[in-house]
Amino acid sequence: MGVKLEGVHKSWGRPILRDMHLHVKKGEIFALLGPSGCGKTTALRIVAGLETPDGGTVHVDGQQVAGPGLSLPPEQRQLGMVFQSYAVWPHMNVLENVAWPLRLRKIGDADRLAKAALEQVRLGGLGDRWPNTLSGGQQQRVAIARALATKPRVLLLDEPLSNLDAGLREELRDQIAVLAREANLTVLLVTHDQEEALSMCDRVAVMAEGIIQQVGSPQEIYLRPRTRFVAGFVGNLNVLGAQRRAGLVEPGGFRSEGADGPVEIGFRPESARFSATGIPCVVDRSAYRGSFTRHHVRVGERNILVDSHDAPGPCLQIQDAWVLGD
């Protein structure tokens, strides 16, 4: 159940998706995260039926919707989709915007269902308003209500918050996550915003050049990235040289199986702490960020970041590091 892609590939002069295998569980909020051009939006459009894969199969709740000789049109897939642009029709009021897809599908009691969807997104009293009188966040919630009104099997979100300012983005992503969990709704989100993916989703797939690099919980992706690309794309990455002897890595003081010798360790800025003893360091400059102070620090010839509440000291202690490349 949920959404399953098996061996999906797509090319437009060059490979866009390469043998993609993915399973989004029913009731899960799942993100495809990656830079522009990595193939994440193409994957979403293939699920939606807006693109046809060159090979592989797509299933939604156990039903095959795409594969060799088969491509169900979007209106037969029972999916809801919200785009980056609000796509709210200016010549219809809010209630008419939400009810219109129901009328197209000849679903009875369209106004009642539309009103219920508006209540879900906390816009119950705005049905008679015109789109040009709404804020950007309200317009996007109208688009979400329109997608929810048809009771979709899966809600597809294509960069839905990127046109909003930072405050509205944070507010609306929290609302979407709460709404999806309350309704036990399967959500597939496409985004390049790591904070959005990590804060909203149960699991995240990080993509690069048409290939899924890693799938895991937000904590796994952030604290135990499997590749240097994932480590560098999701959050700030610090890298230091280290030595592994008999399974013990120093600096870092953690165990890691592998050949003895020089290695590189990765760690996050908040995983380093100033101390009187440890790794000698020099603080070049500091910038107050409210909840922490970001220090730009030199360790030998390496430049790293340290996010700390503490005053700078002459040395660093490192926690939660890992060996890059293992």
Buried (B, 14 or more C-beta within 10 A) or exposed (E): BBBBBBBBBBEEEEBBBBBBEBBBBBBBBBBBBBEEEBBBBBBBBBBBBBBEBBEBBBBBBEEEBBBEEEBBEBEEBBBBBBBBBBBBEEEBBBBBBBBBBBEEEEBEEBBEBBBBBBEBBEBEEBBEBBBEEBEBBBBBBBBBBBBBBBEBBBBBBBBBBEBBEEEBBBEBBEBBBEBBBEBEBBBBBBBBBBBBBBEBBBBBBBBBBBBBBBBBBBEBBBBBBBBBBBBBBBBBBBBBEBBBEEEEBEBBEBEBEEEEEEBEBBBBBBBBBBBEEBBEBEBEEBEEEEEBBBBBBEBEEEEBBBBBEEEBBBBBBBEBBBBBEE
